[in-house]
């Protein structure tokens, strides 16, 4: 059931490490194909093509990807997290670039208590 929920989500959050070791988290569009998450980097709506996430990945390929759903009804909350080593491809094709291969995803369906 989590795989179907994740596959139907529209946005994930990609976490990388900056050179100083601090986290850098950005939203990303993605496609889930079995145990692989694909996300493309395009040129629209960006002030630069020198993206921090790509610089981070060149130095440290370990990433975390979080896909989640929030609802005011906490019984409907869910999340899926995948930690992996990212591989990238730089090509100008319609084929998506590999974002990460999920390894031992963690999942959650509701918080243990209200805030």
Secondary structure, DSSP 8 states (H G I E B T S, - for coil): -HHHHHHH-S-EEEEEE-TTS-EEEEEE--EEETTEEE----STT-S-SS-HHHHHHHH--EEEEEEEE--SSGGG-EEEEEEEE-------SSS--EEEE-EEEEEESS-SS--
